[in-house]
Amino acid sequence: MTNQDPPSRSLLRSPVVVTLGALLLLFSLSYAADSIRRSLSDQTGETFDFKYTLAANVAMPFIVVSMALALAWLQFARHPRSLASAAIILMTGVFLVAVYLPFPFMSFPPWLRDTPIGRLRAFMWNVGSYSSLYYMAASCVVIGTAALLKRFFGTFKQQGVK
């Protein structure tokens, strides 16, 4: 028998491309989940049928957590250590958290409100207290930071520095 990597690992030779694809998939799924939840809430206000909204509100945290765990598994178990992919995950998370958070010392500029960033911020604020996009962004900050630490501490261990 030969000692080869499994086919799934050989497909991950370019971690940056896979990371970008995974982030695009995760954030579009989060955006879709928020859209579905928002439309169900609007429908509930018209029909007073709460069972679908209740089911979506119960299932949504599990979906978001499983998506964040899938990204962490991809980054730590399947990828080779890559500074670029860890930095991309971290910068994406920091950018979206910065878009979401209100800054009391500065308001959102009026010229930026009509851009895609302004529409994304308005959507994230209109979803309410639970936004899958925000939670995915926060998990990207944690995963990116952990991947950078793993990348640097893994390098130190390989060099023999304790």
N, C-alpha and C positions, 0 to 999 in steps of 0.2 A: 504494500500500500504506500502511496505517496503522501507526503506531508504538505498538502496544499491548503490554502485558505478556502473556506466555503464560497460558493458563487455570490452570496449576498455581500460578503466582505470585499470581493474583487470588484464589485460594481461601485464601491465607495472610494475609489482612488482619488477623486477630486472632492474633498470635504467641503470646499467653499460652495460649489455648485449644488451639492446635496443640501447644505445648510440653507442656502437661499430658497431652494424649492420647498424645504420643510417649513421655513418661516412663512412663505407665501401661502402654503396650504393651511398652516395652523391659524394664521390671522384671518384668512378668508373664511375658515370654518367658524372662528369666533365671531366674526362679523355677521355671518349667516345665523348663528345661534342667537345673537342679540336681536337681529331683525325678526326672527321667528318669535322670540319671546315678546318683543314689543308689539307685533301684530296680534298675537294671542291676547295680550293685555287689552289692546284696543277693541278686539272682538268681544272680550268678556264684558267690557263696559256697555256694549250694545245688546248682547244676548243674555247676560247674566248666567252663562254656562261656564262654571269655574273649573270643571274637571280637567280640561286640556291645559289651561294655564297653570293649574296646580301641578300637573304631571310634568310640564316643562320646567317649572321652578324647582321641582325636586330633582329632575334628571340633569339639569344644566350644570350644577357644580361637579357632578361626577364626570361629565363629558369634558369640562375644562381641565380638571385635575388629570384625567387620563391623557389629554393632549399634551399637557405640560410634562407628564412623566414619559410620554413617547419621545418628546424632544430631548429630554435629559438622557434617556436610554440611547438615542441615536448619537448624541454628543459624546457620552462617556463610554459606551460599550461597543459601538460599531465604527466610530470614526477613529482614524489615527489622530494623535494630538496635533491640533492645528491652531496656531495663533490667530490666523485670519478668520476662521469660522467662529472661534470664541469671541473675537472682537466684534464681528458682525452681529452675533446674537446679543451681546451686551449693548452695543450702540442702538440697535433696533428697540430694545426694551427701554433704554434711557430716553430715546426720542419720544416714544409713545407715552411714557409716564409723564414726561415734560409737557406734552400736548394736553394730557388729561388734567393734570394738577392745576388748580387755580393759584395764581400768584397774587397775593394781596398788594404787593408793592408795585406791580405793573399790570395793566389790563391787556387783554388780547388786542393787538392793533387792528383798527377797522379795515385796513387794506388787506389784511390776511384772512379776514372772515369769509371772503368769497372764493378763496382757493380751496383745493382739496383738503388741506390741513385744517382750515376753518370748518369745513363741512364735517370732517371726521371728528373734530372736537365737539361740535354741536350735536352730532349723533351720539357720541359717548356720554355727553351730559344729559341728553334726553332719554337715554335708556333708564336712568334712575340710579339707585345706589348700587345695583349689581350690573357690572359691565364685564362681559367675558374678555373684551379687548384689553381692558385695564389689567385684569388678573393675568392674562397671558403675557402682557408687557412686563408686569412685575416678576413673573416667573422667568422671563427671559433675562432680566437683570440678575437674578439669583443664579441661573444656569450659566450665563456668560461669565460671571465673576468666578464661579466654581471651576469652570473650564479653564479660565486664565490661571487660576491658582494651581490647578492640576498640571497645566502645561509647564509652568515655571518650576514647581516643586518636583515634578517628574524629571525635568532637566537637571536639577541639582542632585537628585538621587543617582542619576546615571553618571554624573561626573564624580561621585564619591563625596560630595560636600554634605555634611550633616547639619 
